Amino acid sequence: MLPASEASRAPAAAAAAAAAAAAAAAAAANERRGSLPDRRHIVYRSSSTASTAAATDSKAAAAAAAAAAGESRVRERVITLIAAAGLMLQRWLLLEKDVYSASMLLQQQQQQQQEQITDINAEAGQLLLELQTISSTTRNWEKEVKKVLDETETEKRFIAVAESVGATLQHLESLFALRGCLEQQQQQQQQQQLQLLQQQLEQQQQQQQQQQQQHQLLLQEAADPESAAAAAAAAAAAAAATAAAATAATEGPGEAAEKVLAGIQRACVSVVDEIAALRAAADVDRLQQKLQQLDGVTKGLLSGFAAAAAAVGRFRGLYVAAEADRQQKSIAAAAATERYKLLQGMLDQTTTWFTNLQRALNSSSSSSSSSRSRNSSSSSSSSSSSLRYA
């Protein structure tokens, strides 16, 4: 048996040991409770990182899907544009062919018109030579008449008729030389175009002067009716002269040929009538000898009149036919010109369409390239984020 002191120390030691064990258990529990928040923080941080990576991956996938859809739309648009380009290319080729045909038709019509002008100018040159010949014949006949006839009033009247016929033929020659040749007429038309503005200004001034004259006539009628009538007649004569000048300015080869033919016919009639008047004169025997002296040149003159009239007739026929053909071809040329302009406009529109198509294709190519670059950059950023989070 143990002593009483040792028996009393044993429970105390046991109690101390129990207290130490309880303290150790409490310390262990405290240690476990202190380390628990750190583990939870680590678990939360890892779960947050995983969710962020998943969101980034989903965004990258959405961007890739959008880029793929955009590329699909671009491919569809390009295919549609290429199909339309095929149709427009076919249209462009047809239009180019039609434009070339219309241009060749216009050139052909212009060439034909130029050939007609050349033929008319050649015929006009022949007619002008005939008129120069008959004018020279008339002057020679006039000289012979003045040599032979110079005594009685009938003879002097015949000389006056011869002078009138000579002046008429010179006038007809100058008229046709001025109005009959188309080349000269074209030069005159150019000069008339240059003088058009000046003529318009002159017409305005004439209208103002006529208005002033009308006012003056009204004032004169109240004071002196006879003077007013004379002034009105002078104004009418001036207006008629102005109208005649304007009409002469617009005459062409056809009108000039008609005037030449009418003048030749009047000259021929005058010569025949005066010869008949001489033959019917009282002193027939004396005049008969003189008429025999003039018989050769007179027959030559009348033959020249006939040849000139025939040349004028040929020229008029050629000119009238050419003028009718020119009018028809002018109508056809106007229609061909309008068709050429229309086709050329359509061709220009098609060319512009191809230019816009090229721009659209370039724009589609650049947008597709930028989409692919954005897709690759987003994919690379997503992969780098995943690696970083891992």
C-alpha positions in Angstrom: 0.0 0.0 0.0 1.1 3.5 -0.8 1.5 6.1 1.8 -1.3 8.7 2.2 0.8 11.5 0.7 1.5 9.7 -2.5 -2.2 8.7 -2.7 -3.2 12.4 -2.5 -0.6 13.4 -5.2 -1.9 10.9 -7.7 -5.3 12.4 -8.3 -3.7 15.8 -8.6 -1.3 14.5 -11.2 -4.1 12.9 -13.0 -6.1 16.1 -12.9 -3.1 18.0 -14.1 -2.6 15.5 -16.9 -6.3 15.7 -17.8 -6.0 19.5 -17.8 -3.0 19.3 -20.0 -4.7 16.9 -22.3 -7.8 19.2 -22.4 -5.5 22.2 -23.1 -3.8 20.3 -25.9 -7.1 19.3 -27.4 -8.4 22.9 -27.2 -5.2 24.1 -28.8 -5.6 21.6 -31.6 -9.2 22.6 -32.0 -8.2 26.3 -32.1 -5.6 25.4 -34.7 -8.1 23.7 -36.8 -10.6 26.6 -36.6 -7.8 29.1 -37.5 -6.8 27.2 -40.6 -10.3 26.6 -42.0 -10.9 30.2 -43.5 -7.7 30.0 -45.6 -8.8 26.7 -47.3 -12.2 28.2 -48.1 -10.6 31.3 -49.7 -8.4 29.1 -51.9 -11.4 27.1 -53.0 -13.4 30.3 -53.9 -10.5 31.8 -55.8 -10.0 28.7 -57.9 -13.8 28.5 -58.7 -13.8 32.3 -59.7 -10.8 31.7 -62.1 -12.5 28.8 -63.7 -15.8 30.8 -64.3 -13.8 33.7 -65.8 -12.0 31.4 -68.2 -15.3 29.8 -69.2 -16.8 33.2 -70.0 -13.8 34.2 -72.1 -14.0 31.0 -74.0 -17.7 31.5 -74.7 -17.0 35.1 -75.9 -14.3 33.8 -78.2 -16.6 31.1 -79.5 -19.3 33.7 -80.1 -16.9 35.9 -82.0 -15.7 33.0 -84.1 -19.3 32.1 -84.9 -20.1 35.7 -85.8 -17.0 35.9 -88.0 -17.9 32.6 -89.7 -21.4 33.9 -90.4 -20.0 37.2 -91.7 -17.7 35.3 -94.0 -20.6 33.2 -95.2 -22.6 36.4 -96.0 -19.6 37.9 -97.8 -19.2 34.7 -99.9 -22.9 34.8 -100.8 -22.6 38.4 -101.7 -19.5 37.8 -103.8 -21.2 34.9 -105.6 -24.3 37.1 -106.3 -22.1 39.9 -107.6 -20.1 37.5 -109.8 -23.3 36.1 -111.3 -24.6 39.7 -111.9 -21.2 40.6 -113.4 -21.6 37.8 -115.9 -24.9 39.1 -117.1 -23.6 42.7 -117.2 -20.6 41.6 -119.1 -22.8 40.0 -121.7 -24.9 43.2 -121.8 -21.7 45.3 -122.1 -20.5 43.2 -125.1 -23.8 43.5 -126.9 -23.9 47.3 -126.2 -20.4 47.7 -127.4 -21.3 45.9 -130.6 -24.4 48.0 -131.1 -22.5 51.2 -130.4 -19.9 50.2 -133.0 -22.6 49.4 -135.6 -24.3 52.7 -134.9 -21.0 54.6 -135.2 -20.2 52.9 -138.5 -23.7 53.7 -139.8 -23.2 57.4 -139.0 -19.9 57.4 -140.7 -21.4 55.7 -143.7 -24.2 58.3 -143.9 -21.7 61.1 -143.5 -19.6 59.6 -146.3 -22.6 59.3 -148.6 -23.6 62.8 -147.9 -20.1 64.1 -148.6 -20.1 62.1 -151.9 -23.5 63.7 -152.8 -22.0 67.2 -152.0 -19.0 66.4 -154.2 -21.2 65.3 -157.1 -23.4 68.4 -156.8 -20.3 70.6 -156.6 -18.9 69.0 -159.8 -22.2 69.5 -161.6 -22.4 73.1 -160.3 -18.8 73.6 -161.6 -20.0 72.4 -165.0 -23.0 74.7 -164.9 -20.8 77.6 -163.9 -18.6 77.0 -166.9 -21.7 77.0 -169.1 -22.8 80.3 -167.6 -19.4 81.8 -168.0 -19.4 80.7 -171.7 -22.8 82.1 -172.4 -21.9 85.3 -170.5 -18.9 85.7 -172.7 -20.9 84.9 -175.8 -23.5 87.6 -174.7 -20.8 90.2 -174.3 -19.4 89.4 -177.8 -22.9 89.6 -179.3 -23.5 92.9 -177.5 -20.3 94.3 -179.0 -21.3 93.1 -182.5 -24.8 94.6 -182.1 -23.2 98.0 -181.1 -21.0 97.9 -184.2 -23.8 97.1 -186.6 -26.9 98.9 -185.1 -26.6 102.5 -184.1 -28.9 104.7 -186.3 -32.6 104.5 -185.7 -34.7 104.4 -182.5 -35.5 100.7 -183.2 -31.8 99.9 -183.4 -31.0 101.9 -180.3 -33.7 100.0 -178.5 -32.2 96.8 -179.7 -28.8 97.9 -178.4 -30.4 98.7 -175.0 -31.9 95.2 -174.9 -28.5 93.7 -175.8 -26.9 95.6 -172.9 -29.7 94.5 -170.6 -29.2 90.8 -171.7 -25.4 91.1 -171.2 -25.9 92.6 -167.7 -28.5 89.9 -166.9 -26.1 87.1 -167.8 -23.3 88.6 -165.8 -25.6 88.9 -162.8 -26.7 85.2 -163.3 -23.1 84.1 -163.4 -22.2 86.0 -160.3 -25.4 84.8 -158.5 -24.7 81.1 -159.2 -21.0 81.5 -158.4 -22.1 82.9 -155.0 -25.1 80.7 -154.2 -24.8 77.6 -156.4 -21.7 75.9 -155.1 -22.2 74.1 -151.8 -18.6 74.7 -150.6 -19.0 78.4 -150.9 -22.5 78.2 -149.4 -21.0 76.4 -146.3 -18.4 79.1 -145.9 -21.2 81.7 -146.2 -23.2 79.8 -143.6 -20.2 79.9 -141.2 -19.9 83.6 -141.8 -23.7 84.0 -141.3 -23.4 82.2 -138.0 -20.7 84.7 -136.9 -22.9 87.6 -138.0 -26.0 86.2 -136.4 -25.7 88.1 -133.2 -24.9 91.3 -134.9 -28.0 90.9 -137.1 -30.1 90.3 -134.1 -28.9 93.5 -132.5 -29.5 95.3 -135.8 -33.0 93.9 -135.9 -33.7 95.1 -132.4 -32.4 98.6 -133.4 -34.6 98.5 -136.5 -37.6 97.6 -134.4 -36.9 100.5 -132.1 -36.5 102.8 -135.1 -39.8 101.5 -136.6 -41.6 102.3 -133.4 -40.1 105.8 -133.4 -41.2 106.2 -137.0 -44.7 105.1 -136.2 -44.9 107.6 -133.4 -43.6 110.3 -135.8 -46.2 109.2 -138.4 -48.9 109.6 -135.9 -47.7 113.1 -135.2 -47.4 114.0 -138.9 -50.9 112.7 -139.7 -52.3 115.3 -137.4 -50.3 118.1 -139.1 -49.7 117.0 -142.7 -51.5 113.9 -144.1 -49.5 113.9 -147.5 -46.1 113.8 -145.8 -47.3 111.0 -143.5 -48.3 108.9 -146.5 -44.9 109.5 -148.2 -43.1 108.5 -145.0 -45.2 105.4 -144.7 -44.4 104.4 -148.3 -40.7 104.9 -147.7 -40.9 102.8 -144.5 -42.7 100.0 -146.5 -40.1 100.1 -149.2 -37.3 99.8 -146.6 -39.1 96.9 -145.0 -39.5 95.2 -148.4 -35.8 95.7 -149.1 -34.8 94.2 -145.7 -37.1 91.2 -146.4 -35.6 90.7 -149.8 -32.1 90.8 -148.4 -33.0 88.3 -145.7 -34.5 86.0 -148.4 -31.4 86.3 -150.6 -29.2 85.4 -147.6 -31.1 82.1 -147.1 -31.1 81.1 -150.8 -29.4 77.8 -151.7 -28.2 76.2 -155.0 -31.8 75.2 -155.9 -33.2 78.7 -155.6 -30.1 80.1 -157.4 -30.6 77.6 -160.3 -34.3 78.5 -160.6 -33.4 82.2 -160.8 -30.7 81.5 -163.4 -33.1 79.5 -165.5 -35.8 82.2 -165.3 -33.2 84.8 -166.3 -31.9 82.8 -169.3 -35.5 82.3 -170.5 -36.3 86.0 -170.2 -33.0 86.9 -172.0 -33.8 84.5 -174.8 -37.4 85.8 -175.2 -36.1 89.4 -175.2 -33.6 88.7 -178.0 -36.1 86.8 -180.1 -38.7 89.6 -179.6 -36.3 92.4 -180.5 -35.1 90.5 -183.7 -38.8 90.1 -184.7 -39.4 93.8 -184.0 -36.4 94.7 -186.3 -37.7 92.4 -189.0 -41.1 94.1 -188.8 -39.6 97.6 -189.1 -40.4 99.8 -192.1 -36.9 99.8 -193.7 -36.6 96.1 -194.0 -34.0 96.0 -196.8 -31.5 98.0 -194.9 -32.1 96.1 -191.6 -32.0 92.8 -193.4 -28.4 93.3 -194.3 -27.5 94.2 -190.8 -29.4 91.2 -189.4 -27.5 89.0 -191.8 -24.3 90.3 -190.3 -25.6 89.5 -186.8 -27.1 86.2 -187.8 -24.0 84.1 -186.9 -23.5 85.6 -183.4 -27.2 85.6 -182.7 -27.6 81.9 -183.5 -24.5 81.2 -181.4 -26.1 83.2 -178.6 -29.4 81.4 -178.8 -27.6 78.0 -178.9 -25.7 79.1 -175.8 -29.0 79.9 -174.1 -30.3 76.5 -174.9 -27.1 74.7 -173.7 -27.1 76.8 -170.5 -30.8 76.1 -169.9 -30.2 72.3 -170.4 -27.3 72.5 -167.9 -29.5 74.3 -165.4 -32.1 71.6 -165.9 -29.6 68.8 -165.2 -28.3 70.6 -162.2 -31.8 71.2 -160.8 -32.8 67.5 -161.3 -29.6 66.3 -159.6 -30.0 68.9 -156.8 -33.7 68.1 -156.2 -33.0 64.4 -156.0 -30.0 64.9 -153.8 -32.0 67.2 -151.5 -34.8 64.7 -151.1 -32.3 62.0 -150.4 -30.4 64.3 -148.0 -33.6 65.0 -146.1 -34.4 61.3 -145.8 -30.9 60.5 -144.7 -30.9 63.5 -142.3 -34.0 61.9 -140.6 -32.2 58.5 -140.6 -29.0 60.2 -139.3 -30.9 61.9 -136.5 -32.5 58.6 -135.5 -29.1 56.9 -135.7 -27.5 59.7 -133.7 -30.2 59.4 -131.0 -29.7 55.6 -130.9 -25.9 56.0 -130.7 -26.3 58.5 -127.8 -28.7 56.1 -126.0 -26.4 53.1 -126.5 -23.4 55.0 -125.5 -25.2 56.2 -122.3 -26.1 52.6 -121.5 -22.6 51.5 -122.2 -21.2 54.2 -119.9 -23.7 53.1 -117.2 -22.5 49.5 -117.5 -18.9 50.6 -117.3 -19.7 52.5 -114.1 -21.4 49.4 -112.8 -18.3 47.4 -113.3 -16.3 50.1 -111.5 -18.6 50.0 -108.5 -18.5 46.2 -108.6 -14.7 46.3 -108.4 -15.0 48.6 -105.4 -17.5 46.3 -103.7 -15.3 43.3 -104.2 -12.3 45.1 -102.8 -14.4 46.2 -99.8 -15.7 42.7 -99.2 -12.2 41.3 -99.4 -10.9 43.9 -96.9 -13.8 43.3 -94.5 -13.2 39.5 -94.7 -9.5 39.9 -94.0 -10.3 42.1 -91.0 -12.8 39.6 -89.7 -10.3 36.8 -89.9 -7.7 38.9 -88.2 -10.1 39.8 -85.4 -11.1 36.1 -85.1 -7.5 35.0 -84.9 -6.6 37.7 -82.3 -9.6 36.7 -80.1 -8.7 33.0 -80.3 -5.1 33.7 -79.3 -6.2 35.9 -76.4 -8.7 33.2 -75.3 -6.0 30.5 -75.4 -3.5 32.7 -73.5 -6.2 33.5 -70.9 -6.9 29.8 -70.5 -3.2 29.0 -70.1 -2.8 31.8 -67.6 -5.8 30.7 -65.5 -4.7 27.1 -65.6 
